[in-house]
Each structure stands twice: as structure tokens, then as C-alpha cells.
Amino acid sequence: MKGLKFVVLAVAILACFDGSAKRKGKKAKQAEAAKVDTCSVDTFSYAIGMANTLGLKAYLAQRMNVDTAYMANFLEGFNATLSMDERKRLEAYAAGLQIRKQVEEQIIPGLNQRITGNDSTMLLNPKLFIEAFGNTLAGQPTDMSLQQAEEIAERQMKYYHDTNMERQYGDNRRAGETFLAANAKKDSVETLPSGVQYKVLVKGSGDIPTATSKVKVNYEGRLIDGTVFDSSYERKQPATFGCNQVIKGWTEALTHMPVGSKWEIYIPQELGYGSREAGKIPPFSALVFTVELLDIE
């Protein structure tokens, strides 16, 4: 906070004078008559200029990343008399320095961390990244169109993400596939065309929702090892939502389920959260839900 002193000091002083100036009436007139200057305006101007440097060096270092060993260069800029065109050129130049620093110290390392899963492996070629970055902004010839670059970047980032997820959570995916394959062989379990499995616990006789229906349900969600990750029963409050506002496996099950039914539903990971981590649900998790369809609203 010390770095902000030089910013707020003048504002605070001006606010103080502004507030006193707005007070009207007899007391204000008496105060005006009794006013005594403690110093000349010139002395005051010089003093308040000095006072507003309090915390400036800390502000420059902490907020603007200026090395205060180069204060002489800072003062060159501070004291410079520039035309508007010169000022704009220098402001653009300073912005270029700042963005280059962000590219080198934040963007490229951040992308590498996402790609490789750690901070120590450098996969991207920084020289080519910066070359392409600069050429694109300058409107110079490039090896591909911007649309092609966006498509390649998106496709390749997905590949790296999926590869990292498979390396970390592939065992989870395989465990779910083994579980569902064994579960599908049970006489009490039915399998829908999408791969969602279900077992009827209570047979309902009401209407069947459509994908656009809004339904009221009670449910409990578990991982295949029995870990409960969500439960409206525990909250003692049924949930209401649109059938098309939930994971695909839920939509598939609900649109085959008559009101009044209670099913146990088994959802493959690709119809659940896939490679995403969702709260207590690890990536590539097959999911088991007990669901009661109470009503269509």
C-alpha cells in the first residue's frame, strides 16, 4: 500500500479543500475572514510536489516493474517535452516492450506447462513463436492464414491435453470400461443405444420427459468405487432442471424414464465429464446414479 501514497495524497488534500469549500453560511464566512496563510503559494506548491513522491519508487518497482537503479532514465522521460506524435510513438514502444516481456515470461512458459504438465520441459520453440507473433501483428507474410493457425493451435492443444489426461488418468478410464462391460452382462441391467446402462428399482407409469422438459428429481451420484460425490437426499431438497442442461448420460436416461420411476443409472465417462475434472469427480470417471423422477414441470 505504501506504493500508492503518491497517488492518493494529492487526491486526499484536494478532497479536504473541496469539502470545506462547499460548507456555506455564517460559519464559513467567519472562517474566511479569519483565514491566515501559513506560507506562500509557491512554497506550498513546491512542498506538495515533494510530498507526492512518497512511495513512488516502491510503486514503480512493484506495479510497473521498473528497476529503480535506472531512475535517471525514468527522469529523462518524466522531464521530456514531447509533441503528441512523439508521445504516442513512445507509448506504443513501451507497450511493445511490456508485451514482449509478458510473452517471454508468462505466455510461453504457461503454454509449455499446459502442454507438458510440468514447468521444466520446454516444447515450444520461443524464436518461432515470437517471429510468428510479430509478423502477424505487422501484417507481414506468414506460413499460413490466421484461421489455419487457430485451427492447428486448437487441435494440437486438445491433443496435448488429452495425452496428459490419459497419462495421468488412463487407469481410471480403463477401470470404468471394465466395470461397465461386466455390469452389462447382468440380467437386471438394460443398455441404451448410447451405451448408458440402467436398472429399474421402481417402475413408474407416468409421462416420459423430452429433451426440452423440465424435471424434478431426487438423486445420488457415486463413483464406481462407491464414493458419493453428490446427493439431493443429503440436502433433503429435490433438484429441478432441464433435461438438456445436464451431462449427456443424464439426458439419455431421463428421456426414457417414466415419472414415478426410480432407476440406477450407469454412465460411461464419455457421456459424463470425459477428460474434465468436476469437483470430486476425477477425469475419465464412469458414474453411477440412483435417480427418482418425481415430476415433469
Secondary structure, DSSP 8 states (H G I E B T S, - for coil): -GGGHHHHHHHHHHHHHHHHHH--SHHHHHHHHT---SS-HHHHHHHHHHHTTTTHHHHHHHHS---GGGHHHHHHHHH----HHHHHHHHHHHHHHHHHHHIIIIIHHHHHHHHHSSSS---S-HHHHHHHHHHHHHT---SS-HHHHHHHHHHHHHHHHHHHHHHHHHHHHHHHHHHHHHHTTSTTEEE-TTS-EEEEEE---S----TT-EEEEEEEEEETTS-EEEEHHHHT--EEEEGGGS-HHHHHHHTT--TT-EEEEEE-GGGTTTTS-BTTB-TT--EEEEEEEEEE-
